[in-house]
């Protein structure tokens, strides 16, 4: 039976027939097809057509779509389901070896495995670069939409440089409390900043500090460690 659009042939197991090998004194081993000898129409017409007169084709397989080929809609669905399975086996399950080389030979420039490897590596590098640029663009867009985000990131970077065990999963007041433990001499200023930053995210906008106020409070904090580590000039 021809498949969808006559692109391939469908061979069913029920159309298969047995053959035997026999030893004949005058000819030696020869292959014999008993089906062709007994019922040649079974080979020429197939099992379905040869059994049409008696009506017993797949009589015990009522759910088989092969049994209802006379129904146009069932036959239409059956051929397309078989085509999906054919293309899956051909291009996914069987996509290896000679199939790959055959596909490569159809590409312009007569690409080989080496050239295709370079092209694939270039495509992967391009996609990685593109995704990185997109992530950077998204980050900048978020910073523009949230003027506090960049200031908060500066605060997190400062905590990391001071080796303070507080991260973005913690609230600003907790972060400030941990920083005050590490730098008790600046505890009051750190706690005030933490409370101000906390108000930004947990209070109504009209009651929150402005970005300028947050920046003014953050700038001296980010200079604390540098001032502490600066060498003392001797007269």
ROZA-355785 format. One line per 2 residues: number of its first residue (from 1); for each residue x, y, z of C-alpha. Coordinates in steps of 0.1 Angstrom, whole numbers, plus 5000, padded with zeros to 4 digits. Example, Ala and Ser with C-alpha at 12.3 -4.5 7.8 and 13.67 -1.06 7.14 Angstrom:
! residues 2
1> 5123,4955,5078; 5137,4989,5071
! end
This chain:
! residues 235
1> 5000,5000,5000; 5013,5035,4992
3> 5019,5058,5021; 5008,5095,5023
5> 5015,5113,4990; 5030,5082,4976
7> 5063,5090,4994; 5068,5054,5007
9> 5053,5020,5008; 5034,5005,5038
11> 5042,4968,5043; 5019,4951,5069
13> 5029,4920,5089; 4996,4903,5078
15> 5007,4906,5042; 5039,4886,5049
17> 5042,4850,5038; 5065,4822,5046
19> 5091,4806,5024; 5112,4774,5029
21> 5145,4760,5016; 5145,4725,5003
23> 5172,4701,4991; 5166,4687,4956
25> 5191,4661,4944; 5194,4677,4909
27> 5194,4714,4920; 5207,4714,4956
29> 5193,4739,4981; 5165,4761,4965
31> 5141,4785,4980; 5104,4777,4977
33> 5074,4799,4984; 5044,4777,4993
35> 5020,4806,4995; 5026,4814,4958
37> 5020,4777,4950; 4988,4773,4970
39> 4972,4808,4968; 4989,4831,4943
41> 4961,4857,4948; 4973,4860,4984
43> 5005,4875,4971; 4991,4895,4942
45> 4962,4911,4960; 4973,4910,4997
47> 4955,4894,5026; 4927,4920,5028
49> 4915,4917,4992; 4919,4879,4991
51> 4897,4876,5021; 4871,4902,5011
53> 4847,4875,4998; 4845,4857,5031
55> 4845,4889,5052; 4868,4875,5079
57> 4896,4901,5075; 4907,4911,5111
59> 4873,4900,5124; 4888,4896,5159
61> 4906,4930,5158; 4876,4954,5159
63> 4898,4983,5170; 4923,4981,5142
65> 4920,5010,5117; 4930,4985,5089
67> 4896,4970,5092; 4878,5002,5083
69> 4898,5013,5052; 4865,5016,5033
71> 4855,5046,5056; 4871,5077,5041
73> 4876,5096,5074; 4891,5066,5092
75> 4914,5059,5062; 4924,5096,5061
77> 4934,5096,5098; 4951,5062,5095
79> 4974,5073,5067; 4984,5105,5085
81> 4991,5087,5117; 5013,5063,5098
83> 5030,5092,5081; 5038,5108,5114
85> 5054,5075,5126; 5073,5071,5094
87> 5088,5106,5096; 5096,5101,5133
89> 5115,5069,5126; 5133,5084,5096
91> 5144,5118,5109; 5146,5112,5147
93> 5152,5076,5155; 5171,5068,5124
95> 5190,5101,5121; 5226,5089,5121
97> 5254,5077,5099; 5245,5077,5063
99> 5213,5097,5068; 5234,5126,5082
101> 5259,5125,5054; 5231,5124,5029
103> 5215,5154,5044; 5248,5173,5045
105> 5254,5166,5008; 5222,5185,5000
107> 5234,5217,5018; 5249,5244,4997
109> 5287,5244,4996; 5290,5206,5001
111> 5295,5209,5038; 5313,5180,5056
113> 5313,5170,5092; 5341,5193,5101
115> 5325,5224,5085; 5292,5215,5101
117> 5309,5212,5135; 5324,5247,5131
119> 5290,5260,5120; 5273,5244,5149
121> 5298,5258,5174; 5294,5293,5158
123> 5257,5290,5161; 5259,5280,5198
125> 5283,5308,5205; 5260,5333,5188
127> 5230,5321,5208; 5249,5323,5241
129> 5260,5358,5232; 5225,5368,5222
131> 5210,5354,5254; 5237,5373,5275
133> 5229,5405,5257; 5192,5400,5263
135> 5198,5393,5300; 5219,5425,5302
137> 5192,5445,5284; 5165,5430,5308
139> 5186,5440,5338; 5190,5476,5326
141> 5153,5478,5318; 5145,5467,5353
143> 5169,5492,5368; 5152,5520,5348
145> 5118,5509,5360; 5130,5505,5396
147> 5154,5534,5405; 5161,5517,5438
149> 5174,5485,5422; 5208,5498,5413
151> 5213,5513,5448; 5202,5480,5463
153> 5227,5461,5441; 5255,5485,5453
155> 5245,5477,5489; 5246,5439,5482
157> 5280,5442,5465; 5293,5461,5495
159> 5281,5434,5519; 5298,5408,5498
161> 5331,5427,5499; 5329,5429,5536
163> 5323,5391,5539; 5290,5397,5557
165> 5268,5367,5557; 5237,5383,5543
167> 5223,5380,5508; 5194,5391,5486
169> 5171,5364,5502; 5173,5384,5535
171> 5154,5416,5543; 5173,5449,5543
173> 5169,5453,5581; 5185,5418,5586
175> 5213,5427,5562; 5219,5459,5581
177> 5219,5441,5615; 5245,5416,5603
179> 5266,5444,5590; 5263,5463,5623
181> 5276,5431,5641; 5306,5430,5618
183> 5313,5468,5621; 5298,5478,5655
185> 5314,5513,5653; 5291,5521,5624
187> 5261,5502,5637; 5238,5532,5641
189> 5243,5544,5605; 5240,5509,5591
191> 5207,5502,5609; 5193,5535,5598
193> 5201,5527,5562; 5186,5492,5565
195> 5153,5507,5579; 5152,5533,5551
197> 5157,5506,5524; 5131,5484,5541
199> 5106,5512,5539; 5112,5514,5501
201> 5099,5479,5495; 5074,5475,5524
203> 5057,5509,5527; 5033,5527,5504
205> 5052,5548,5478; 5041,5581,5492
207> 5057,5571,5526; 5089,5558,5511
209> 5122,5576,5509; 5132,5590,5475
211> 5160,5575,5455; 5181,5606,5462
213> 5177,5601,5500; 5186,5564,5497
215> 5217,5573,5476; 5227,5600,5501
217> 5225,5574,5529; 5243,5547,5510
219> 5273,5567,5497; 5290,5572,5531
221> 5284,5535,5540; 5302,5523,5509
223> 5332,5544,5519; 5333,5532,5555
225> 5357,5503,5548; 5380,5523,5526
227> 5382,5550,5552; 5389,5524,5579
229> 5417,5507,5558; 5433,5539,5546
231> 5469,5544,5559; 5474,5569,5586
233> 5497,5597,5576; 5524,5605,5601
235> 5538,5640,5605
! end
